[in-house]
Amino acid sequence: MLPCDELEKGRLDFIHTMMMKALRSDQPIHVPHPENGRFLDLGCGTGLWAIEVAKAYPSAYVLGVDVSAIQPDSPPPNCDFKVPFDYERPWLMGEGKWDVIHMRMGCGSVTNWPALYKRIYDHLHRGAWFEQLEIIFEPRCFGRRLRFGPLRFWYYNLKAATEQTQSGIEHYSGQVLQWLVDAGFRQVGCEEFVLPLEPSMLPIHDKASVRWYRTAFAESVLLLCLAPFSRVYGWSYDEIQSLATAAVAEALDPSRTLFYTLRLYKARRPLDEATVFGGAPP
C-alpha cells in the first residue's frame, strides 16, 4: 500500500543515507558475513543497498528482489535484481544457500510476519544471519505523553488504516523477537536508535544528523498515508495533504522535544539445529 513514484524513490534513497548516519556506520552489513558470500536483499527498492554491498565485496554475489522495477539498468556485475517479486509468495531461489538476508522498511507491506520469518530462516544456510532495519514513525515525546493534535491524529489513523489492510505499520520489538525465535532463530537481538527532531536534544557534534532525521520524517508523512487514507477512509487528496502539512509543522516545532526511532534486528540460524527442534539435525 506504499507508493512507488519518483518522490518515493528519492525518499527511499534519502532514508538509506539517514539510516547509515543513525547507525554511525559506513558498513552496509551489520552482522557477521564472509566477503565472498551470497547476500539477498528483500524489498530492495531502488537497489542502493544491494549495489553498495556489491561494490564493497566484489567477490560476493548480491540479489535484490522487489515488487517494483525501480532499480538501475546497469548494476555491478556481481549484483542482480529480480522483479517483480513478492516475498510473501513461495520463493524459487534454493533453500539454505544465503549467507546474509537483509530487509528494511517492511512495515506496512507484510501481512504474515511469522510465515515470512520462517521462509527467511529456511533460505539461510546454517550459521548464517538475518538483519532487519525498521523505522518506527510513531512520534514520541521525551518525558511526557504526546498531546492530541494533528501529529498524533495522523499516526493513530495511519496505524488503524494499515491494520485494516492486514499490513500494519506498527512494529512491536518484543513480538518481532518472539516471532524470530519461533521461526528457529537464535542469537536474536534488537538495537534501538533515537532519531530526534530537534537539534537541542543532541550533543554539538551530532546536531548535523538532526537535519537528516527531520527531512526523512517530513518527507515520509504524506507518502506513508496517501494510499491508506484514500483507500480505507475515502479521504480526498486535499484533506490528506492538509493533515500531513499540519502534522509535519507540529513535528518540526522547535518548542517540542519529539523523536522517532530506528530498530536493528539481528538473528542467526544456528549451526546445530538439534538445539532448536530437538533430535538429530536433518
C-alpha positions, 0 to 999 in steps of 0.5 A: 500500500506504499507508493512507488513514484519518483518522490518515493524513490528519492525518499527511499534513497534519502532514508538509506543515507539517514539510516547509515548516519543513525547507525554511525556506520559506513558498513552496509552489513551489520552482522557477521558475513564472509566477503565472498558470500551470497547476500539477498536483499528483500524489498530492495527498492531502488537497489542502493543497498544491494549495489553498495554491498556489491561494490564493497565485496566484489567477490560476493554475489548480491540479489535484490528482489522487489515488487517494483522495477525501480532499480538501475539498468546497469548494476555491478556485475556481481549484483542482480535484481529480480522483479517483480517479486513478492516475498510473501509468495513461495520463493524459487531461489534454493533453500539454505544457500544465503549467507546474509538476508537483509530487509528494511522498511517492511512495515506496512507491506507484510501481512504474515510476519511469522510465515515470512520469518520462517521462509527467511530462516529456511533460505539461510544456510546454517550459521548464517544471519538475518538483519532487519532495519525498521523505522518506527514513525510513531512520534514520541515525546521525551518525558511526557505523553504526546498531546492530541493534535494533528501529529498524533491524529495522523499516526493513530489513523495511519496505524488503524488504516494499515491494520485494516489492510492486514499490513500494519505499520506498527512494529512491536520489538518484543513480538518481532523477537518472539516471532524470530525465535519461533521461526528457529532463530537464535542469537536474536537481538534488537538495537534501538536508535533515537532519531530526534527532531530537534537539534537541542536534544543532541550533543554539538557534534551530532546536531548535523544528523538532526537535519537528516532525521527531520527531512526523512520524517517530513518527507515520509508523512504524506507518502506513508498515508496517501494510499491508506487514507484514500483507500480505507477512509475515502479521504480526498487528496486535499484533506490528506495533504492538509493533515500531513502539512499540519502534522509535519509543522507540529513535528518540526516545532522547535518548542517540542522535544519529539523523536522517532526511532530506528530498530536493528534486528539481528538473528542467526540460524544456528549451526546445530539445529538439534538445539532448536527442534530437538533430535538429530539435525536433518 
